[in-house]
């Protein structure tokens, strides 16, 4: 079933909507979200994308990502997608805004303004096998080392976040752990 995405201007203001496949074929700027889940030991949850995904199949990425639908709040969309991909729920908090544009070998183009959220890794998952093939956990330092050694194992956006937003990721991880201690 076709899914419309929210087209945005350079200031992240909605300017229209377009079908998802067409957005990625034409490289139109659109709104997206990405989620980092952090466990009580400070490790980041990674998901391995199903090999059949429309791009970046079989690559490791952060816990969850996706697009809000027209009329849907970005945070609500992130919580919805967490359930659709991982069969999980988590309290999410905004961490930072990221922007990237990249092309893929299959001709598709991502051009996103991304709302990046952080939350505590839940105890249970019910993975959607059409989306996720497996999960792993890494410290930020270990993930950075592995990305330097084997960048082709990881999604473009995860590599970009770590290259350009490491201080914000560290703050997001610290915030999750701080809230966990206070709970």
Protein Blocks (a to p, Z undefined) as FASTA:
>chain_A
ZZddddddfkopafbdcdfklmmmnopacdddddddddfkopacdddddfkbmbhghiac
dfbdcdddehiafklmmmmmmmmmnopacddddfbdcddddddfkopacddddddddddd
dfbdcddfklpgbdcdddfklmmmmmmmmmmlpcfklmmmmmmmmmmmmmmmmmmmmmmm
mZZ
